[in-house]
Amino acid sequence: VDGVVSYPAQVVVANATGRGTYRRAQPDAYGFTAGHYRKPGESVNPSKGHKSRRKSYFGFQTGDLVRAVVPKGKYAGVHVGRVAVRARGSFVITTRVGKVETSHKNCRLIQLGDGWSWSVQPEGFSHAA
């Protein structure tokens, strides 16, 4: 052997998170979506409502990596994590520590959601519980 092989101290870990679905209505137990088999005069099952066609709100989409500077309140501070968007503008940011709820006005985009979750971990690190 001519020398010692050096391995990196850190490795990049990628987890598939997905990019959502195009399906606009949830099927019932029989596989039908809301309103496809109702009797005349019957209303659509309200619990099986149709989703909006929009996937992005206020310039953000679920899965984006954001930095939120929350000025005051229960979650005051700086938080970085994956965002879950809502049409009303109240976003949930999942950080390493937990979940934080804040307005879209406090968020700045770091990276667009590409369907993957990226992290750097020390070599030999395991998720085993």
N, C-alpha and C positions, 0 to 999 in steps of 0.2 A: 504494500500500500504506500503510495507516494505522499499522502497527507491525510489530515483529518477533515472529514466533510462537516461543514457547519450548517445547521438547520436554522431557519428563522425563529426568532423568539415569539413572534406573533403570526397568526394565520387569519385570513379573511374568511368569514363564514357567511353564506348566503342561504336564506330560507325563502321558499316560494310563498307569497301571500295572496297572489291572484289580483285580478283587476276588476272584479265585480261580475255582473251578469246582465244580459240584455233583456231577460224575461221581465215583463211589466206586471204580471199578475201571479199570485200564488195559487197553485192548484189545490183543490180540496182532496179528500180521502180517495175519491174516484178518479182523480187526474184531470178533472175539468176546472177551468178558471171561472171566476165570478160571472154570472149572468148568461152562461151558455145553455143552461138547461132549466131555467125557471118557468113556472107556469104563467099564463097570461094574467097580468094584474099584480104579480108578485114583484117585490122590490129585490134589488141585488143585495146579496149578503154583505153587510158593511164591513165585516172583519176580513173580507177578501178584496179589499180595495186595490185599485191599479196604482202602480208607482209612476212617478214623474218620468218623462223622457230625458230630462236633464241629468247629467252626472256630475257637473261641477257647479258650485255655488260660491259667489264672491271671489272667483279666481282660484279656488281651491277644490281639490277632489280627494275623496277618501283614499288614504294611502300615501299622500304627500308627506314629506318630512318638513316640519315647520319649527320655527323658533317663536315662542310667545313670550312677550314681556307684559305681564299682568301687573298693573300699577297698584291696585289695592284690592282688598277683599280676602276671602278665605284662601285663595290660591295665589296670593301676591308673590311675585318673583319671576325669574326667567326659567322657562321650561322648553326643552327640545324633545320632539318625538313625532310619532305617526298621528295624523289627524283623521278624525271621522267627522265628515261634514253633515250639516243639517240645513234645510232650506231656510229656516228662520234666522240663521246666522250664528247660532250658539254651537260652537265646536267642542268636541272632546279630544284631548290630546293624550295619547298613551305614551308615558315616559318609562324610564327604567324603574322608577320608584312606584308609580301608580298612574291613575287617571286624573286629568285636570280639565275642568270645564271653563271655557272662556269665549269671548266674542271674536268674530272674525277680524275685527279692527285691531286686535292685539297681536295678530299672527303675521309672520313674514316667511315666505317660501324659501326653503333651503334646497330641496331637491324634489322634482316631480315624482309621483308614485309610479314606478315602473313594473310593479307586480312582484318585487323582491324586497326582502328585508336584509340589509347589509350590516355586518358588525365585525369588529376586530377583537380577537380573543387570544390570550396567551396559549402557547403550544401545550398540548396535553390537557387542556380544559375540557371538562365533560358536563353535560346537562343532566346527568344521572341524579335522581333524587334519593 
